[in-house]
Amino acid sequence: MKPHTNTRRIPLRLILFIGLLGAIALVATWLKLADVVSRRKVDRTPWAQRCFRASTRSLGLKIRCHGVPSDQPALYVCNHVSWCDIPVLGGAMPAVFLSKAEVSQWPLIGWLARQAGTVFIKRGGGRVADVASQLEARLSQGQSVMVFPEATTSPGITVLPFHGRLLKAAQQAGVPVQPVSIVYRRDGALDHLAPFINEDSFMSHLRRLLQNPAPTVDILMHSPMVPSPDDKPSELAARLRSTVLEGVNQIQDGALDANPTDSQPPLRHQSLRAFR
């Protein structure tokens, strides 16, 4: 069923969104002052996580979390549907992201991603080995990292093949890998507005989201797995994709609706040596 478009809904949500921009600007100013006073860089991760949650509320997204994030530094791997994945997942777990370079220039989301320590990669830049080294360093310093191994967004119907080259970062850092499944639904059916695909622009996609009732977003955090140093990245990627796909199918089939969890897990902060 096609969502009902209500142009009157835009002003209220737009006001909330603009108000959030102002509040985040104040937070950014406070953090910079705190850096000067303390003479060291204040950890942005907990602040970014709070702002991520506030941004999803301003967009009206109804988030349901199933499972819990790893209680130790981990490499999270998730299917990729939309730019909304970043604030949704960023509010659910303390982690930095690997994201395409264009995201850093987006209003609000780009600032939040930068403050959360996102590692940006330019598509076609051929810097996979360098990025993997950066991810390994983050993980070794005690910081969790979220990657999207599909390397692009999809309509969310299924899960594209996972690329395994970045998974070496978890193997070399000796940390677990936690698969995560994310699905956007509207009235129990797969939402066709949430996917950010093809040549769509951020502002046009945002406008469509604001014009329509907000979707429900289900996040399923699977059990972490500890990869062996001998695991081939391609085989590890295939196993992780299978787990994520199984979770996507479970959510789409409504298998998790019997025991809904409407609130996100409590904010948790990993103390990071990188900021000391």
Summary of the structure (lengths in Angstrom):
residues: 276
radius of gyration: 18.2
end to end distance: 51.9
largest distance: 56.9
contacts: 874
relative contact order: 0.20
helix: 43%
strand: 14%
